[in-house]
Structures are given as structure tokens and as C-alpha cells.
Amino acid sequence: MSTPRHSPKVGRNDPCPCGAGAKYKKCCAGKAAEAAPARPEEEESTVGQAMTVFTGEFFQPARAVYSIRNEAALEGALAQLQCVQDDAREARRVFLWAAEARSLRFNVRYEEVPAHLHPVILATLRSREPGRLTLDTRSPKRLVAVMSFLAQHLPRGAARPEEAIMLNRLVTAAEGREVTRTLDAWLDGDARMMEGAGEGFRPMLKTALEAKGGPLARAEAVMRKIEDQARQPLPSLERIPMNEDDHNGDFSALSMGLTLRSVLAVEHFKGNTHLTLLDLTERALQELE
């Protein structure tokens, strides 16, 4: 979008700066959005024919779904952020790598991105149904970065992350050029959870209670259960439920899980389709020894 990055942000309910006396949202906001050129959101460079994005990661769409708990507080907080801009043409908001969000770190530094590509769109936000907000990004790393930023800048309890949706494979440049400019073509499919993913600790507790023997035998039974789940092939489009830490703005476990899935997607793209999450976890533990 063509909004000046260093000018004070005009709120939708503020007087329009054109001087007509009407509110900005009823005056020049729509005109500005219609006149603005479409921002480039995809990078056509490739690494081994896999599509990448401006921030240096592989193109691997990911979405966070929030439940809106306090719409007025959410709208008020988003309106105060200069890095969040209305895109009336697409009926959405865009989260830009600019202003307050310029300090976010990715594989490519802010200064390394050519000036004509700034501000880079890191994410889009839409209320697709009452009480729901979707945050769409082009890489899992962007998803965690933007979610962490919003957790720090939104009022506590205004919106709660409920689940993530992630494409568990890489995309070729040829595929990427065939899809629409939004991420719906990738993320609106039949997303599935891994077996037991939405059940919390109940299956583990059941396994422990049913195990014969003492505490050590119960612990070993639980570990076998975890290993069995990690051996499962990942769904092509996966739903990942958020836990209590995620609800409180601590996305460290989510980040680790998404990173492992990204690494696995790279391995599968290379032809190592026999590898599972368990294999990558064991490899990581060996490297720590």
C-alpha cells in the first residue's frame, strides 16, 4: 500500500485530512485504497525450484485463527498500530514490515530487502465470520513473529489464538505463480489434526494409568505413546490446536513445532520422504549431546 511510513496514522473515525469535514472512513480512505497499487506479496526466486519469500524463508503458508473476545478493544488497538493498514479493496488489513514492526527479525535483514519492495506485507488479517479473526502468512516464521508482536500490543483478552493451520510441504515457483494473490487457495482446504493432537494430556494420562508396574513403567509407556504419535505422517494441510501457553502469548512450543515441520518439508522436498517428526527430534537431541 502507498501509505507514507513516517506520517502519523489517520484513524478511520478521525476527521479526513483533506479538510472536507467528514470522517476519514467515509471520505478518502476508500479512494486511497482504490488508488494504491497492489503490493507484491510473493517472491519468485527459488532454492532448488522451491519458492521463497522476501524475508528469506521458503514459501509455506500458515494461518492462525483467533476467537474475538472484545471486538471494541481489538479494533481500537489495531487502529493505533502504524504497521497495520486497511486494504479496503481486499476487505482486509495488512500487517507491514514497517514502523513498530520494523524490528522483527527474519532470515533476511530489513536493510537487505530492496527499497522498492518496502513495506513488505508480512501478514493479512480478516474477520471471515462473526467472532473469528484469521491471520495469514507466507511462512511459519512470519506467523510466530506476528503473533508474538500482537500478543505484546493487543489488550489481554481482546482476542485468543485457538489454532494454527499449516501447509506441510514446499511449493514450487511454477505452482506459486498459478494461484491467486491471497492464501485461501492453500489454506482453505480440508485441514486435519494429527491423531490425539486436540486431546491434551488425557490420552497420556490414560496410557499411564493403564500401564502395569511402577512409575518407571508408566513413564516408558507414555514415551512410547509420544513416539508413536511422532511417527505419524503429517497431514498435507494440518490443524494444530493452541495450548494454554499460546493463549498467554508464549509461542515457544508452537515455534519449535512449526520449525520441525518446516525442516521436515525441506527433507521431503529433497526426496527423503521416509523421515518423520520423530526422526528429526532424535537428530536434534543427538546434536545436543
C-alpha positions as CSV (number, residue, x, y, z in Angstrom):
1,M,0.0,0.0,0.0
2,S,1.1,3.6,-0.6
3,T,0.6,4.9,3.0
4,P,3.6,7.0,4.0
5,R,5.6,5.1,6.5
6,H,6.7,8.1,8.6
7,S,3.4,10.0,8.7
8,P,1.0,9.8,11.7
9,K,-1.6,7.2,11.0
10,V,-5.1,8.6,10.3
11,G,-7.7,6.6,12.2
12,R,-10.9,5.6,10.3
13,N,-13.0,7.7,12.6
14,D,-10.7,10.7,12.6
15,P,-11.5,13.8,10.5
16,C,-10.3,13.3,7.0
17,P,-7.1,15.2,6.3
18,C,-8.5,16.5,3.0
19,G,-10.5,19.1,5.0
20,A,-13.9,18.1,3.8
21,G,-15.2,17.7,7.3
22,A,-16.3,14.1,7.0
23,K,-14.7,11.1,8.8
24,Y,-11.7,9.5,7.0
25,K,-13.5,6.2,6.6
26,K,-16.4,7.9,4.8
27,C,-14.2,10.2,2.7
28,C,-10.7,9.4,1.3
29,A,-10.0,6.0,2.9
30,G,-11.7,4.1,0.1
31,K,-10.2,6.4,-2.6
32,A,-6.7,5.8,-1.2
33,A,-7.2,2.0,-1.1
34,E,-8.5,2.0,-4.7
35,A,-5.7,4.2,-6.0
36,A,-2.9,2.2,-4.2
37,P,-1.0,-0.2,-6.4
38,A,-1.2,-3.9,-5.4
39,R,1.7,-4.7,-3.2
40,P,3.9,-7.6,-4.2
41,E,3.5,-10.4,-1.7
42,E,5.4,-13.3,-3.2
43,E,9.0,-13.8,-4.2
44,E,9.6,-15.8,-7.4
45,S,13.2,-16.6,-6.7
46,T,13.8,-20.3,-6.0
47,V,16.1,-22.5,-4.0
48,G,16.2,-25.9,-5.8
49,Q,13.0,-24.9,-7.5
50,A,11.2,-24.2,-4.2
51,M,9.5,-20.8,-3.9
52,T,10.8,-18.4,-1.3
53,V,9.5,-15.1,0.2
54,F,11.1,-11.7,0.6
55,T,12.1,-12.4,4.2
56,G,14.2,-15.3,3.2
57,E,12.1,-18.4,4.2
58,F,10.6,-21.0,2.0
59,F,7.0,-20.2,0.9
60,Q,5.0,-22.4,3.3
61,P,1.6,-20.8,4.0
62,A,0.5,-20.8,7.7
63,R,-2.6,-19.3,9.4
64,A,-3.6,-18.5,13.0
65,V,-7.3,-18.5,13.9
66,Y,-8.3,-16.2,16.8
67,S,-11.6,-16.0,18.7
68,I,-12.5,-12.4,19.2
69,R,-13.4,-11.8,22.9
70,N,-13.6,-8.0,22.9
71,E,-14.1,-6.5,19.5
72,A,-14.0,-2.9,20.5
73,A,-10.7,-3.3,22.3
74,L,-9.3,-5.3,19.4
75,E,-10.3,-2.7,16.8
76,G,-9.0,0.2,18.9
77,A,-5.6,-1.5,19.4
78,L,-5.2,-2.3,15.7
79,A,-6.2,1.2,14.7
80,Q,-3.3,2.6,16.8
81,L,-0.6,0.5,15.1
82,Q,1.1,2.1,12.1
83,C,2.2,-1.2,10.8
84,V,-1.4,-2.3,10.4
85,Q,-3.2,-0.7,7.5
86,D,-6.6,-1.1,5.9
87,D,-6.8,-2.6,2.5
88,A,-10.4,-1.8,1.6
89,R,-10.1,-3.2,-1.9
90,E,-9.5,-6.7,-0.5
91,A,-11.7,-6.3,2.6
92,R,-8.8,-7.0,4.9
93,R,-6.0,-5.4,6.9
94,V,-2.3,-5.9,6.1
95,F,0.5,-6.2,8.6
96,L,3.6,-4.4,7.2
97,W,7.2,-4.9,8.0
98,A,7.4,-1.2,8.9
99,A,7.0,1.3,11.8
100,E,6.7,-0.6,15.1
101,A,7.2,-4.0,13.4
102,R,10.4,-3.0,11.6
103,S,12.5,-4.6,14.4
104,L,11.1,-8.1,13.7
105,R,13.9,-10.4,12.6
106,F,13.9,-13.0,9.8
107,N,16.4,-14.8,7.6
108,V,16.9,-11.7,5.6
109,R,17.6,-8.4,7.4
110,Y,15.3,-5.4,6.8
111,E,18.1,-3.5,5.2
112,E,18.8,-6.3,2.7
113,V,15.4,-6.1,1.1
114,P,15.5,-3.7,-1.9
115,A,13.9,-0.3,-1.1
116,H,11.3,-0.6,-3.8
117,L,9.8,-3.7,-2.1
118,H,9.2,-2.0,1.2
119,P,6.9,-2.1,3.0
120,V,6.8,-5.9,2.8
121,I,3.4,-7.4,3.7
122,L,4.1,-9.9,6.5
123,A,0.6,-11.0,7.1
124,T,-3.1,-10.3,6.4
125,L,-5.9,-10.1,8.9
126,R,-9.6,-10.7,8.1
127,S,-12.8,-11.3,10.1
128,R,-14.1,-14.0,7.9
129,E,-17.0,-14.9,10.2
130,P,-18.5,-13.3,13.3
131,G,-16.2,-13.6,16.3
132,R,-13.3,-15.0,14.3
133,L,-10.1,-13.4,13.0
134,T,-7.7,-15.1,10.7
135,L,-4.0,-14.1,10.4
136,D,-2.5,-15.4,7.2
137,T,1.2,-15.5,6.4
138,R,3.5,-16.9,3.8
139,S,5.9,-18.8,6.2
140,P,5.6,-20.3,9.7
141,K,8.4,-18.0,10.9
142,R,6.4,-14.9,9.9
143,L,3.3,-16.4,11.7
144,V,5.1,-16.8,15.0
145,A,6.8,-13.4,14.7
146,V,3.5,-11.5,14.0
147,M,1.6,-13.5,16.7
148,S,4.3,-12.6,19.2
149,F,4.1,-9.0,18.2
150,L,0.3,-8.9,18.5
151,A,0.5,-10.6,21.9
152,Q,2.5,-7.6,23.1
153,H,0.4,-4.9,21.5
154,L,-3.2,-6.1,21.9
155,P,-5.1,-5.8,25.2
156,R,-5.1,-9.0,27.1
157,G,-8.2,-10.9,26.4
158,A,-9.2,-9.0,23.3
159,A,-8.5,-12.0,21.0
160,R,-7.3,-15.5,21.8
161,P,-5.4,-17.8,19.4
162,E,-7.3,-21.1,19.0
163,E,-5.4,-23.0,16.3
164,A,-2.8,-22.8,13.6
165,I,-3.2,-24.2,10.1
166,M,-0.1,-25.0,8.1
167,L,0.8,-26.4,4.7
168,N,3.2,-29.3,5.4
169,R,5.1,-29.1,2.1
170,L,7.1,-26.7,0.0
171,V,5.7,-25.0,-3.1
172,T,7.5,-24.8,-6.5
173,A,7.7,-21.5,-8.2
174,A,5.6,-22.8,-11.0
175,E,2.8,-23.7,-8.5
176,G,3.1,-20.4,-6.8
177,R,2.6,-18.4,-10.0
178,E,-0.7,-20.3,-10.8
179,V,-2.5,-19.5,-7.5
180,T,-4.4,-16.3,-6.6
181,R,-2.7,-13.4,-4.7
182,T,-4.4,-14.4,-1.5
183,L,-3.5,-17.5,0.5
184,D,-7.0,-19.0,0.5
185,A,-6.1,-21.4,-2.3
186,W,-3.6,-23.0,0.0
187,L,-5.2,-22.7,3.5
188,D,-8.9,-23.2,2.9
189,G,-8.7,-27.0,2.1
190,D,-9.5,-29.9,4.3
191,A,-7.2,-29.3,7.3
192,R,-6.8,-32.3,9.6
193,M,-5.3,-32.8,13.1
194,M,-2.8,-35.5,13.9
195,E,-4.3,-38.3,15.9
196,G,-4.6,-37.2,19.5
197,A,-3.4,-33.6,18.9
198,G,-6.5,-31.9,20.2
199,E,-6.9,-34.1,23.3
200,G,-4.3,-32.6,25.5
201,F,-2.9,-34.8,28.2
202,R,-5.9,-37.1,28.5
203,P,-4.5,-39.9,26.3
204,M,-1.2,-39.7,28.1
205,L,-2.8,-39.9,31.5
206,K,-5.0,-42.9,30.3
207,T,-1.8,-44.6,29.0
208,A,0.0,-44.1,32.3
209,L,-3.0,-45.3,34.4
210,E,-3.3,-48.5,32.2
211,A,0.4,-49.3,32.3
212,K,1.4,-52.2,34.6
213,G,4.2,-51.7,37.0
214,G,5.6,-48.7,38.9
215,P,6.4,-45.1,37.9
216,L,9.2,-46.0,35.6
217,A,6.9,-48.4,33.6
218,R,4.3,-45.7,33.4
219,A,6.8,-43.1,32.1
220,E,8.1,-45.6,29.5
221,A,4.5,-46.3,28.3
222,V,3.9,-42.5,27.9
223,M,7.1,-42.1,26.0
224,R,6.1,-44.9,23.6
225,K,2.8,-43.2,23.1
226,I,4.5,-39.9,22.2
227,E,6.9,-41.7,19.9
228,D,4.0,-43.4,18.1
229,Q,2.3,-40.1,17.5
230,A,5.6,-38.6,16.2
231,R,5.9,-41.4,13.7
232,Q,2.6,-40.5,12.1
233,P,2.8,-39.0,8.6
234,L,1.8,-35.3,8.8
235,P,-1.4,-34.2,7.1
236,S,-0.7,-32.2,3.9
237,L,-2.8,-29.4,5.5
238,E,-2.6,-29.6,9.3
239,R,-4.7,-28.1,12.1
240,I,-2.6,-27.5,15.2
241,P,-4.5,-26.6,18.4
242,M,-3.2,-23.9,20.7
243,N,-2.4,-24.7,24.3
244,E,-2.6,-22.6,27.5
245,D,0.9,-21.1,26.9
246,D,-0.2,-20.0,23.4
247,H,-3.3,-18.4,25.0
248,N,-0.9,-16.4,27.3
249,G,1.3,-15.2,24.5
250,D,4.2,-17.7,24.9
251,F,4.7,-19.3,21.5
252,S,8.0,-21.1,22.1
253,A,6.5,-24.6,21.9
254,L,4.4,-23.6,18.8
255,S,7.6,-22.1,17.2
256,M,9.5,-25.3,17.8
257,G,6.7,-27.5,16.4
258,L,6.3,-25.3,13.3
259,T,10.1,-25.2,12.8
260,L,10.3,-29.0,12.9
261,R,7.5,-29.2,10.3
262,S,9.4,-26.8,8.1
263,V,12.6,-28.8,8.3
264,L,10.6,-32.0,7.5
265,A,9.0,-30.3,4.5
266,V,12.5,-29.4,3.2
267,E,13.7,-33.0,3.7
268,H,10.6,-34.4,1.9
269,F,11.2,-31.9,-1.0
270,K,14.7,-33.3,-1.3
271,G,13.3,-36.8,-1.6
272,N,13.8,-38.0,1.9
273,T,10.1,-38.8,2.3
274,H,10.7,-41.6,4.8
275,L,11.7,-39.1,7.5
276,T,9.2,-38.3,10.3
277,L,9.0,-35.8,13.1
278,L,10.4,-38.5,15.4
279,D,13.5,-38.8,13.2
280,L,14.1,-35.0,13.3
281,T,13.6,-34.9,17.0
282,E,16.1,-37.7,17.6
283,R,18.5,-36.0,15.3
284,A,18.2,-32.7,17.2
285,L,18.8,-34.5,20.5
286,Q,21.9,-36.2,19.2
287,E,23.3,-32.9,18.1
288,L,22.8,-31.5,21.6
289,E,24.9,-34.4,23.2
